[in-house]
Amino acid sequence: MVSRRSFLKINTALATAGLTAGWLGTTASGAAAAGTGLTWTEGRLLPSFARPKHLDVADIHTLHGEDQLLLTTLQGAVNRTRPELYFAYDDSGVDDKWLAGIDVPKTVHDQPLDLVGRYADKVAGAIVYDPAVRDTVNVATTLAGLKGAVVATAEQAETYQLKIIEDLRGKFDGQSKTQIYQWQLDHLWPQCEQRLLTGLPPTRVVDVDGVTWREVARETEQIRDSSNRDFYTFDVSAELGGEAVFVKFGDAFGTDGWGASVASVKVLADGTEIANFLPDTAEEAEFLVEGGNSSIGGDANRFADGGNFFVYRFAPPAGTAKLEVTVDLWNQYLVSATDTAPTRIEPFPHFRDYVVATKAMVVWLDPNGEPGELLRTIFGATEPTTPYLGWFSNDVAGEWGGVDLAATQSVEVFAADFFTNGTVHGGVAADISARIRPIHPVEIENKAYVTMTVGEGDNIQYCQRHMRNLWDNPDRGKAPTNWTISPVLADTAPALYRYYQETATENDLLVCGPSGAGYTYGGSWPQADFDAYTEVTGRYLRLTGLDLVYAYNNRDENGWIPMPDWVINSYRENTPLRGIMQSWDGGGVIAAGKLPVIGHFGAPGQAVEFKAGLDAYIADWDGKAPFFISAGIFAWGWNPTDIAQLNDLLAADDRYQVLLGDTFFDLLRRTPNPGPPPPPRTASAQQRTGAATPEPRITPR
């Protein structure tokens, strides 16, 4: 395996130069800085862009993915010098809200594709990808960054009279995903910006309009312990007669995080077996037409929680009169069927403006198996604390394996695959306050002290999109709430960060998202490199006025592992943190002292169920000493109204007192021998059945 240091030494002539000057000092040399409007200064993980002077704006959310891909890569090539293009990617209004805060002249275009002709003279031409080989979308994106080009189909290049610089059609016929990205590593990486890496799915699955699903079966109880596991047979004969029968498995309770879990599938057409497979096998791949961000769990099961789902396609022989599907199934399943192909595959356009503008290399590799070894080599070819922006394939399993793999190579992760207009937001300056909000101390009593923290703040697309929707809820501010946020927004979108600072109420406290300056598992880092991570984290915390963090450590077959002393000491020595909330499966004080660490407590369901979970958690508490509870709030299933309801339930119970995180940790630091300790680490039902952890990451759609 090529080591990080030797790889860089081999490519010294082409690799970017080291960083210079201070935190706000001179621009570093390198591929991203030379001849562009990017500024990359020492201490910064990511560059800033030139300030926009005028923006051409268009709503592109109804366009086909091919057209969105063309426009987004055009945006990257153009905005590299100065931001001029801004697009709305969905109908949520979020992109429009942020645009309203950018104080420059704007021109709105009703025909977005007219912008291709308007800006054609600012790009070198087109990189044509191969529609038959999906991963060439990523190779073409990397090339577009290097060549100052757009990514297009051959037809688009002809329509818009774009010179074809590289044509990837047929170039990778018969090659595996690993072979394609190995070629990219060998031939393109030495020319790329090496201060960041990116990972994006080359394609996406889009719902086809007008498809009608028939509900076949639904679990009506919120079952989370696999107690309803059984072999269920579903008759889908009503869908016979079309091209095929499509069967979808989803979540009957979309905010709960315990959706359909499938361990085997058998299909009979008029009594004859036409399919019999297990999840995550070559046999399953023949029938799985849409993974829908489903994942593989601990029982080799495929599961889908929240808004996620997966779809199988069965094509019985002509004339079949009866089609039955037998499934080993459990948890909160929702099964539906249709006779119409419900989805289509098209290029994934999001975040490619940033990739092209920065001349980054983009990959899409499963962190497991042979692809994982190549991903390890790529991570190992960078300097410590290099950020990886985007995401990983295989959703939950990809998250755990990918973040862990990155950490072993001293790389931190930023979920950014749905982050839009980054080349504009990175150029909008804002005065971020470094001031730490004063603590309002309280007297220590024998109470059950609860602090509630909304997760996902490391995820910069969440900060841009879903968090803004939560933030706009009129019930925000009714309950003391900690909001995780990425301090590296100071690079990627400083005006977004400043907006949250300026509009926070007295009951809103911004805290650092996992696990500092980037999502990582501290215990997985080479110990010699971890100080580099906490040092850069310390700089960003001081810049953004944060002094608490929600952090992860690595995990094993029994779940999350307590932070080792060397990880805690590194945070203590290199950051201004006054407390750490560690992702956990049952709460408890992990470490006391100057930098206390407390495990997150989570409970499924909404406010009433969460309160019942807290009551059960403190049932053995004798009330003779303070009891500290760090409550994790599920960002994708809760909103400020739910948080206010839980707060009201706790306020009505004299045993509890809800506090903001700063006051909570002030009390925790002043309490001798705080407890209780974390519960024993035994494999949970979630880990055994593959259901989601109390805080699963659900990709926003």
HELIX and SHEET records of a PDB file:
HELIX    1   1 ARG A    4  ILE A   10  1                                   7    
HELIX    2   2 GLY A   65  ASN A   79  1                                  15    
HELIX    3   3 VAL A   94  ALA A  100  1                                   7    
HELIX    4   4 ASP A  114  TYR A  119  1                                   6    
HELIX    5   5 ALA A  120  LYS A  122  5                                   3    
HELIX    6   6 THR A  136  LYS A  147  1                                  12    
HELIX    7   7 ALA A  154  THR A  159  1                                   6    
HELIX    8   8 LYS A  177  HIS A  187  1                                  11    
HELIX    9   9 TRP A  189  GLN A  191  5                                   3    
HELIX   10  10 SER A  237  GLU A  239  5                                   3    
HELIX   11  11 ALA A  282  ALA A  285  1                                   4    
HELIX   12  12 ARG A  352  THR A  358  1                                   7    
HELIX   13  13 GLY A  369  GLY A  380  1                                  12    
HELIX   14  14 ASP A  395  THR A  408  1                                  14    
HELIX   15  15 GLY A  422  HIS A  425  1                                   4    
HELIX   16  16 ILE A  460  GLN A  464  1                                   5    
HELIX   17  17 HIS A  466  TRP A  471  1                                   6    
HELIX   18  18 LEU A  489  THR A  492  1                                   4    
HELIX   19  19 PRO A  494  THR A  503  1                                  10    
HELIX   20  20 GLY A  522  SER A  524  5                                   3    
HELIX   21  21 GLN A  527  THR A  544  1                                  18    
HELIX   22  22 ASP A  565  ASN A  574  1                                  10    
HELIX   23  23 ALA A  607  TYR A  617  1                                  11    
HELIX   24  24 PRO A  640  ALA A  651  1                                  12    
HELIX   25  25 GLY A  661  ARG A  670  1                                  10    
HELIX   26  26 ALA A  685  THR A  689  1                                   5    
SHEET    1   A 3 LEU A  85  ALA A  88  0                                        
SHEET    2   A 3 LEU A  55  ASP A  59  1                                        
SHEET    3   A 3 LYS A 106  VAL A 108  1                                        
SHEET    1   B 3 VAL A 150  ALA A 152  0                                        
SHEET    2   B 3 ALA A 126  VAL A 128  1                                        
SHEET    3   B 3 ILE A 164  ASP A 167  1                                        
SHEET    1   C 4 VAL A 362  VAL A 363  0                                        
SHEET    2   C 4 LEU A 197  GLY A 199  1                                        
SHEET    3   C 4 THR A 386  GLY A 390  1                                        
SHEET    4   C 4 VAL A 411  ALA A 415  1                                        
SHEET    1   D 2 THR A 203  ASP A 207  0                                        
SHEET    2   D 2 THR A 343  PRO A 347 -1                                        
SHEET    1   E 5 ARG A 214  ARG A 218  0                                        
SHEET    2   E 5 TYR A 333  THR A 338 -1                                        
SHEET    3   E 5 VAL A 245  ASP A 251 -1                                        
SHEET    4   E 5 PHE A 310  PHE A 314 -1                                        
SHEET    5   E 5 LEU A 288  GLU A 290 -1                                        
SHEET    1   F 4 ASP A 230  ASP A 235  0                                        
SHEET    2   F 4 LEU A 323  TRP A 330 -1                                        
SHEET    3   F 4 SER A 261  ALA A 269 -1                                        
SHEET    4   F 4 THR A 272  PHE A 277 -1                                        
SHEET    1   G 5 ASP A 230  ASP A 235  0                                        
SHEET    2   G 5 LEU A 323  TRP A 330 -1                                        
SHEET    3   G 5 SER A 261  ALA A 269 -1                                        
SHEET    4   G 5 ARG A 302  PHE A 303 -1                                        
SHEET    5   G 5 SER A 295  ILE A 296 -1                                        
SHEET    1   H 7 ASP A 508  CYS A 512  0                                        
SHEET    2   H 7 THR A 481  ILE A 485  1                                        
SHEET    3   H 7 ALA A 448  VAL A 454  1                                        
SHEET    4   H 7 PHE A 627  ILE A 633  1                                        
SHEET    5   H 7 VAL A 597  PHE A 601  1                                        
SHEET    6   H 7 GLY A 579  GLN A 582  1                                        
SHEET    7   H 7 LEU A 548  ALA A 551  1                                        
SHEET    1   I 4 ASP A 508  CYS A 512  0                                        
SHEET    2   I 4 THR A 481  ILE A 485  1                                        
SHEET    3   I 4 ALA A 448  VAL A 454  1                                        
SHEET    4   I 4 TYR A 656  VAL A 658  1                                        
SHEET    1   J 6 ASP A 508  CYS A 512  0                                        
SHEET    2   J 6 THR A 481  ILE A 485  1                                        
SHEET    3   J 6 ALA A 448  VAL A 454  1                                        
SHEET    4   J 6 PHE A 627  ILE A 633  1                                        
SHEET    5   J 6 VAL A 597  PHE A 601  1                                        
SHEET    6   J 6 GLY A 588  ALA A 591 -1                                        
SHEET    1   K 2 ARG A 555  ASP A 556  0                                        
SHEET    2   K 2 GLY A 559  TRP A 560 -1                                        
END                                                                             
